[in-house]
Each structure stands twice: as C-alpha cells, then as structure tokens.
C-alpha cells in the first residue's frame, strides 16, 4: 500500500479518535459525570409507573401539548435525549423513558424480550393518558417501539420516528401496505412523512436541519 494512502488512513483514524474523545469530554462536562448534575433548560421532571409484571419504570418529562415519547438505545438512559427534550418542550409534552434495566428504572432479571419491552411502552402510554403520541425509537429502541405496535396497534400512536435501525418488513404487513393502512413507510433521515416537523434536532443542536419528518 502506498505511503500516502497509509498516512491518509492514519490521519483519518487519529481524527476519529480525537472527535470521539471530544464528544465524551463534552458530555462528561455537561453532566459532571452524573445525570443528577445536568443543567436543563426544560426543567425536566421525573415520573414513575409500575408495569403489569410489577417493575417500576422511570421517565423524564417536560412541556405540554401533543405527546412525544422517546425510547433510547440499548443500555442508554432517558437523559441521553436531553437536547431533544429541551428543544421540543416549548411546543410539546415530551417524555423520555428509562426502559427496564436502564437508567433509573428497576433492573429485574427477566422481561427483556421485544414483546415485554413493547408492552412496557404501551403501559407508559396508558399511564400518561391524553391523546395519541408520537413514538421515537433509537437503535434497539426501534425494535421496542415496533414491538408495541405489533401487539397493540396504532390506536394510541400518532406517528413513529425510527432512528438508526434497519427495517425488515413482510410484504403483507400493514407497514408495507402503507397508504392503505394510513401509514407511509420510510427509511432513513431526510425523507418526508406526514406529520409536524418535529425531528429537526434529532442529532443534537448542531444538526437541527438534518431531519424533516
């Protein structure tokens, strides 16, 4: 391999490492290493509810209006959504869930199937009440959100935002049929679907124009 190519790869690798280190340092500085020390413009409030199998789950909420529910990726806490909660709380009732075993929720030894995690989301929606909610799932949270839809339908769901996860849809599924079921399938950032433009800060304040949903 030519020396020039090796130098380019090395420089790119160093740049990636520095970028990740800077991101981690910034997050640590913002939280002082602990979620309880986060500053928040949204005045986030903690809430709890108990699932049908007896597990106490924690969530953060702020604002008022139509409800947006954020489900984080595997092992991540609810407060990872803080930039989105702050941004959207001016117009919406925003809620971020700590799934079982994550964040400040209880950590049982069972109940980590897609079906049970999807039921947890459904029971959160029941606990919150109000009108249909927009569900935002990130990575493994996408599977949990879809687990909720597959079991309980879309009666209490206004729209879905599926972040950073591939979808494998059966041809005869309601998602694949799309318009016949009142839903428009999509995959990836930047594609338009019906609903308000609420996804612009999905990747944080510096990337607020990335998503239009």
N, C-alpha and C positions, 0 to 999 in steps of 0.2 A: 504494500500500500504506500503511495507517495507520502513524503514527509508533510507536504502541505495539507493533505487530507487528514493525516493523523493530528496535526496541530489544530485543524478546524474542529475535529471531534473532541479533542481535549478542551479547547476553549468553550465549546458548547456545553460540555459536561460541567466545567467549573461554573459557568453562568447559571446552569440549572441548580446546582448545589447552593450557590450564593442566594439565588432567588428564594429557594425553599427555606433557607436559614433566616432570611429577612422576614419572610411571612410568619415563621414560627416566633421570631423575636417580637414582631409587632403584636401578634395575638397574645403572647405572654405579657407584654407591657400593658395591653388594654385590659387584661383580666387580672394582672398581678399574680398569675399562676393559679387563680382560683375563681370559679364562676361567681361567687358571692361578692367579689370585689369589682365586678364590671360596672362601668358607668353606662347609663341608658337614658337616652332622650325620651324613650317611650314609656317610662315609668312602668316597667313590666311587673305584673302581679303573678304570684304563684297560686296554683289551684291544684286540687287533688280529687280523684274519684276512685271508687273501688269497682273492679271488674266483676263479672258474674262468677268467676272462679276464685274470687277473694283476694286479688292482688291490687294493692294501692298504686295508682299511677299518678305521676306529677306532670303538670304542664305550665307553661308561661302564657300570659295573655295581656293584651293591651287594646285600647281603642274601642270604637263602637261602630255599628253598621253591619253590612253583609260580612259573613264569617269566612276567613281564610284559615285553613288548618295546615300546618307544616309538619311533616314527618321526616326526621333526619336519617342519615345513612347509618349503617351498622356501627355500633359502639359509640356513636356521637351523641352528645346531649342536646336538649332543646335549645340551649342558648347559642348554639352554633348558627342559628337563624337570626341572631340579634340585628344585623343590618337590615334584613327584610322586615322584621317586626317593627323596627323604628320607622322605616320608610312608609309602610302601608298602614300603620296605626292611625295616621291622620284621617283616613277615609274608611277604614275597615276595622272590624273586630278580628284581631289577629291572635292565633293560638298556635303554640309550638309544643308538640308532645314529646315527653321523655318515654319512649317505648319501654316495655318491661325489660329489666336487666340493664337499662341505660340511664345515665344522668341521675336524677334524684328519685326515680321510681324504684319500687321494690324489685328485688332480684331473686325471683323464685327459681327452683331447679327444673321447672317444666313450663310448657306453654310457648315454646319458641317456634312453632310451626307457622307457616304463612296463614293458615286458616285462623289460628288463635290470635295472631297479631292483627289480622284483618278485623276480627271480631272486637278486639280492643279499640280500634279506630271507630267502628260503628257505635260502640258503647260510649266513647267520648262524645260523638255527635249527639247521641241521645242525652247525655249529661248536660251538654251545652244548650240544647234546645234551640229555639229560633228557626229561621228559615234554612233552606238548603245551603250547604257550604261548598266552597272550593277546596279540594284536597290537593296539596303539593307534596309529592314524594320524591326523595332524593336517593338514588342508587338502590340499596336494598329496601329503602322506604317505598320505592315504586312497587315492588312485589307486595308489600304490606297493603298499600292503597288498593291495588288491583285485587288482592285477597278480600278486602272489604266489599268491593263492587261485585265480585263474582258470587259472594254469599248473600248480600243484602240488596243488590240492585242499586239504582241511582235515584230513588225517591227522595233521599235527603242529601243528594250531591248535585251541586250546580254545574261543576266542571272539574276536570282533572288537569294537573300540570305534572308531567313525568320528566324528571331531571336526571340525566346521566345514566340511563339504563336502556338496553335494547328490549324491544317488544317482539314476542313471537306469538302471532295471533292466528288461531284457526280460521280458515276461510269462512266457516259458517257462524262465527261469533258475532255478537251484536256490535262489537267494536269494528270488525271488518265490514259489516254491512253499512256502518257509518250513518249516512243521512236517513236511512230507513228507520233507525232507532233514535234519531235526534242527536246523534253524536257525530263529530267529524274527526276521523282518525288523523294523527300526525306523528311525526318522529323527528326529534332534534330541534335545536334552538333556531329562532328566526322564521319559523313557519307560522302563518296566521291561522287561528281557530276562532270560533265565535266566543264572545265574552269581552269583559273590560280589559284594558291594557294595564294589567297588574304585575306583569313579570319582568319589568324593566330593570329591577335591581337584583335579579336572581343571582348574579355573580358578584354582588357587592357594589358599593358606591361608585367604584371606578369603572364599572361595566354596565351602568344602568340602561344603556341603549341596546344591549345585546339581545334581550328577549322582547318580543311583541306578541302577546297572547290575547 
